[in-house]
């Protein structure tokens, strides 16, 4: 599976620990969205999961997954730092 790396990684603050986690690809993003996301529902969460999968399938450019991940993070009230 291709990682579909982003042009610039982003970091978000983990609500459990306050530590920053860095995400740099659609592959990393989908893993976090599915397994470690602090909210279970949300329109942007669903969109981000769908878009990340489509990027991994080669149907969309990686930049769309990056934007969708940021929108999901904002929806979940996570602090995001762009690199």
N, C-alpha and C positions, 0 to 999 in steps of 0.2 A: 504494500500500500504506500503510495506517495504521501509525503508529509504536507505538500502544498504550502511551503514556507511563505510567510508574510514578508513584505518589504521592510517592516519595522515591528519588532515585538512590542507587546504591551505588558504591563504588570498590574495586578489588582491585589488589594489587601484582603487576606483571608479573614472572614468574620470570626472564626474560631480562635485564631492565634494573633491576628494583626500583622502577621508576616506577609511580605509581598511574594507573590507567585508570578513568574514570567511565562507568557504564552507567546509562541512565535510561529504557530502553524495551525491549519485547520484540523490536523490530526490531534494535536495537543488540546485544542479548544473543544473538540467533540468529547474527548475523554473527560475533561473537567465538567463540561455541561451535563454529561450523563451520570457521573459518579460522585462529584464533589461540590455540586452547585448548592448554594444555601437556600434556594427556594425551589419548590416542586412544580410550580405552574407560572405561566406568564406568556403573553403573546410574543414578546421579544425572545424569550427562552426557546419557545417552539420554532420561531423563525430562524434563530441562530443554529439550532440543531439541524434543521432542514437544509439551510444554506451550507453549513459545514460539510454535510454528507454530499451535497451536490458538487462542492469544490473537490472533494476526494474522488468523486466519479468523473471529474473533468468537465462538468457541465457549466461551471462558473469560475471566474478568476478568484485567486486567494484574497484579494483586497475586499471582496464582498463578505467573506467569512470574518475578516478582521472587523469590519464595520458592524456586522451583526453581533459579534461577540461583545463589542463595546456597548451596543444598545442593550443587550441582555444584562450586562454588568450594571449599567445605569438603572435599569428596571429593578434589579435586585438590591439597589442602594449600596453597591460596592464602590470603593474609591479606586479609580483607575489612573495609572500613570502611563503616558505614552513615551516611548523611548526615542 
